[in-house]
């Protein structure tokens, strides 16, 4: 029975005090760009776990890294609470998207966040080294000034689309930064490109050299998750551009 499991609820842990944080989110998608990029940001910025999301719409899975069990849907913060990262390392079914997006936006509003940036990949045969964006009107000029190209048209579905759609009816600005990524395997080079775009816009100075060097190792480590995404995509497509 799942009567005791919430539709979607965020539980806080740790002592970090978030101060109107800029929030970056990464979910399982093409090339695992979002999860690879956000995980790299967490490591490079020495971010600490400050919460996790629990939902009956998440599959009954636990993530373990180097033998340590972790919640599959986690929230991190840097030391001064100005940057927050949300990462999920399992595929989210479409039935839970609305409730999970609502829970994230409710929590972000309580923390005084003004901006959520979704990092994701668009399935393609090969990464081309370019970063793209879709944003609310007042942010378009800033993105273009930082050599990030506007997506002329298209639509975004899945949890990424759910969050961005919810931003449109709230005071939090929603942005997505996208890169073309290998549709069959994890794509660390695409993740590096999207982090370089983040660095230009948000002055984060995140080093991507190790990410580029570890392409083969990351591909091996995340192969199983990539395969699960490919299987899921056949049933429920994630993004079009």
PESULZI-V321796 format. One record per residue. N is the residue number from 1. PSI is psi in whole degrees, -180 to 180 (999 if undefined). OMEGA is omega in radians with two decimals (NA if undefined). Layout:
n->N psi->PSI omega->OMEGA
n->N psi->PSI omega->OMEGA
This chain:
n->1 psi->147 omega->-3.12
n->2 psi->18 omega->-3.07
n->3 psi->-28 omega->-3.12
n->4 psi->-4 omega->-3.12
n->5 psi->128 omega->-3.06
n->6 psi->160 omega->3.02
n->7 psi->-48 omega->3.06
n->8 psi->124 omega->-3.11
n->9 psi->139 omega->3.13
n->10 psi->131 omega->3.11
n->11 psi->131 omega->-3.10
n->12 psi->144 omega->3.07
n->13 psi->169 omega->3.08
n->14 psi->-176 omega->-3.01
n->15 psi->-2 omega->-3.10
n->16 psi->133 omega->3.11
n->17 psi->111 omega->-3.14
n->18 psi->135 omega->-3.09
n->19 psi->93 omega->-3.14
n->20 psi->55 omega->-2.98
n->21 psi->147 omega->2.88
n->22 psi->127 omega->-3.00
n->23 psi->125 omega->3.05
n->24 psi->135 omega->-3.14
n->25 psi->145 omega->3.13
n->26 psi->126 omega->-3.14
n->27 psi->171 omega->3.14
n->28 psi->122 omega->3.14
n->29 psi->-164 omega->-3.10
n->30 psi->129 omega->3.14
n->31 psi->5 omega->-3.05
n->32 psi->31 omega->-3.07
n->33 psi->-47 omega->-3.10
n->34 psi->-47 omega->-3.10
n->35 psi->-39 omega->3.13
n->36 psi->-46 omega->-3.10
n->37 psi->-47 omega->-3.10
n->38 psi->-39 omega->3.08
n->39 psi->-40 omega->3.12
n->40 psi->-41 omega->3.08
n->41 psi->-44 omega->3.14
n->42 psi->-45 omega->-3.12
n->43 psi->-45 omega->-3.07
n->44 psi->-33 omega->-3.14
n->45 psi->6 omega->3.12
n->46 psi->48 omega->-3.11
n->47 psi->150 omega->-3.11
n->48 psi->146 omega->3.13
n->49 psi->130 omega->-3.12
n->50 psi->-2 omega->3.13
n->51 psi->174 omega->3.07
n->52 psi->158 omega->3.12
n->53 psi->135 omega->3.10
n->54 psi->132 omega->-3.11
n->55 psi->143 omega->3.09
n->56 psi->-9 omega->3.12
n->57 psi->-7 omega->3.05
n->58 psi->139 omega->3.11
n->59 psi->151 omega->-3.11
n->60 psi->77 omega->-3.08
n->61 psi->151 omega->3.04
n->62 psi->138 omega->3.12
n->63 psi->138 omega->2.99
n->64 psi->135 omega->3.13
n->65 psi->123 omega->-3.10
n->66 psi->41 omega->3.06
n->67 psi->-3 omega->-3.09
n->68 psi->128 omega->3.13
n->69 psi->140 omega->3.13
n->70 psi->152 omega->3.00
n->71 psi->141 omega->-3.12
n->72 psi->-17 omega->-3.09
n->73 psi->98 omega->-2.95
n->74 psi->158 omega->3.12
n->75 psi->135 omega->-3.10
n->76 psi->159 omega->3.08
n->77 psi->149 omega->3.00
n->78 psi->178 omega->-2.98
n->79 psi->-38 omega->-3.09
n->80 psi->4 omega->3.07
n->81 psi->14 omega->-3.10
n->82 psi->-21 omega->3.14
n->83 psi->133 omega->3.13
n->84 psi->143 omega->3.10
n->85 psi->137 omega->3.08
n->86 psi->128 omega->-3.09
n->87 psi->139 omega->3.05
n->88 psi->128 omega->-3.04
n->89 psi->22 omega->3.02
n->90 psi->158 omega->-3.13
n->91 psi->131 omega->-3.13
n->92 psi->127 omega->3.14
n->93 psi->154 omega->-3.05
n->94 psi->-24 omega->-3.12
n->95 psi->-27 omega->-3.07
n->96 psi->-2 omega->-3.00
n->97 psi->-48 omega->-3.06
n->98 psi->-49 omega->-3.10
n->99 psi->-39 omega->-3.12
n->100 psi->-43 omega->3.10
n->101 psi->-42 omega->3.11
n->102 psi->-44 omega->-3.12
n->103 psi->-41 omega->3.13
n->104 psi->-45 omega->-3.12
n->105 psi->-37 omega->3.07
n->106 psi->-46 omega->-3.13
n->107 psi->-43 omega->-3.14
n->108 psi->-40 omega->3.12
n->109 psi->-40 omega->3.12
n->110 psi->-30 omega->-3.13
n->111 psi->2 omega->3.08
n->112 psi->19 omega->-3.13
n->113 psi->143 omega->3.12
n->114 psi->-10 omega->-3.00
n->115 psi->131 omega->3.05
n->116 psi->128 omega->-3.12
n->117 psi->116 omega->3.11
n->118 psi->124 omega->3.10
n->119 psi->128 omega->-3.06
n->120 psi->167 omega->3.12
n->121 psi->152 omega->3.05
n->122 psi->126 omega->-3.06
n->123 psi->128 omega->3.10
n->124 psi->171 omega->-3.14
n->125 psi->-28 omega->-3.08
n->126 psi->143 omega->3.07
n->127 psi->138 omega->-3.06
n->128 psi->6 omega->3.09
n->129 psi->6 omega->-3.12
n->130 psi->148 omega->3.04
n->131 psi->144 omega->-3.11
n->132 psi->162 omega->3.12
n->133 psi->158 omega->2.88
n->134 psi->129 omega->-3.03
n->135 psi->169 omega->3.03
n->136 psi->157 omega->-2.91
n->137 psi->-43 omega->-3.03
n->138 psi->-11 omega->-3.13
n->139 psi->-10 omega->-3.05
n->140 psi->-45 omega->-3.11
n->141 psi->-41 omega->-3.13
n->142 psi->-43 omega->-3.13
n->143 psi->-45 omega->-3.11
n->144 psi->-34 omega->3.10
n->145 psi->-21 omega->3.14
n->146 psi->25 omega->3.02
n->147 psi->39 omega->3.05
n->148 psi->126 omega->-3.01
n->149 psi->143 omega->3.09
n->150 psi->140 omega->3.01
n->151 psi->121 omega->-3.06
n->152 psi->-39 omega->3.12
n->153 psi->167 omega->3.14
n->154 psi->-172 omega->3.07
n->155 psi->154 omega->-3.10
n->156 psi->128 omega->3.14
n->157 psi->-167 omega->3.14
n->158 psi->-167 omega->-3.09
n->159 psi->-33 omega->3.09
n->160 psi->-47 omega->3.11
n->161 psi->-37 omega->3.12
n->162 psi->-44 omega->3.12
n->163 psi->-47 omega->-3.11
n->164 psi->-38 omega->3.11
n->165 psi->-40 omega->3.14
n->166 psi->-33 omega->3.10
n->167 psi->-33 omega->-3.09
n->168 psi->-27 omega->-3.11
n->169 psi->12 omega->3.10
n->170 psi->180 omega->-3.11
n->171 psi->-6 omega->3.13
n->172 psi->130 omega->3.13
n->173 psi->136 omega->3.12
n->174 psi->135 omega->-3.13
n->175 psi->145 omega->2.93
n->176 psi->133 omega->3.00
n->177 psi->129 omega->-3.02
n->178 psi->152 omega->3.00
n->179 psi->149 omega->3.01
n->180 psi->135 omega->-3.05
n->181 psi->155 omega->3.08
n->182 psi->124 omega->-3.07
n->183 psi->-9 omega->-3.05
n->184 psi->-25 omega->-3.06
n->185 psi->160 omega->3.05
n->186 psi->140 omega->-3.02
n->187 psi->80 omega->3.14
n->188 psi->-31 omega->3.13
n->189 psi->-39 omega->3.06
n->190 psi->-40 omega->3.09
n->191 psi->-38 omega->3.11
n->192 psi->-40 omega->3.11
n->193 psi->-41 omega->-3.11
n->194 psi->-33 omega->3.08
n->195 psi->-38 omega->3.07
n->196 psi->-37 omega->3.08
n->197 psi->-42 omega->3.08
n->198 psi->-43 omega->-3.14
n->199 psi->-41 omega->-3.11
n->200 psi->-39 omega->-3.07
n->201 psi->-39 omega->-2.98
n->202 psi->6 omega->3.09
n->203 psi->42 omega->-3.09
n->204 psi->-20 omega->3.09
n->205 psi->45 omega->3.13
n->206 psi->124 omega->-3.12
n->207 psi->131 omega->-3.13
n->208 psi->6 omega->-3.09
n->209 psi->-46 omega->-3.12
n->210 psi->-35 omega->3.13
n->211 psi->-41 omega->3.14
n->212 psi->-36 omega->-3.12
n->213 psi->-32 omega->-3.01
n->214 psi->26 omega->-3.07
n->215 psi->-49 omega->-3.08
n->216 psi->-42 omega->-3.12
n->217 psi->-44 omega->3.12
n->218 psi->-40 omega->3.11
n->219 psi->-41 omega->3.12
n->220 psi->-44 omega->-3.08
n->221 psi->-34 omega->-3.03
n->222 psi->12 omega->-3.11
n->223 psi->-44 omega->-3.10
n->224 psi->-44 omega->3.13
n->225 psi->-39 omega->3.11
n->226 psi->-42 omega->3.12
n->227 psi->-39 omega->3.13
n->228 psi->-38 omega->3.09
n->229 psi->-42 omega->-3.14
n->230 psi->-41 omega->3.11
n->231 psi->-43 omega->-3.12
n->232 psi->-38 omega->-3.09
n->233 psi->-32 omega->3.13
n->234 psi->-29 omega->-3.10
n->235 psi->-42 omega->-3.02
n->236 psi->96 omega->-3.08
n->237 psi->150 omega->-3.00
n->238 psi->-43 omega->-3.01
n->239 psi->145 omega->3.06
n->240 psi->150 omega->3.10
n->241 psi->999 omega->NA
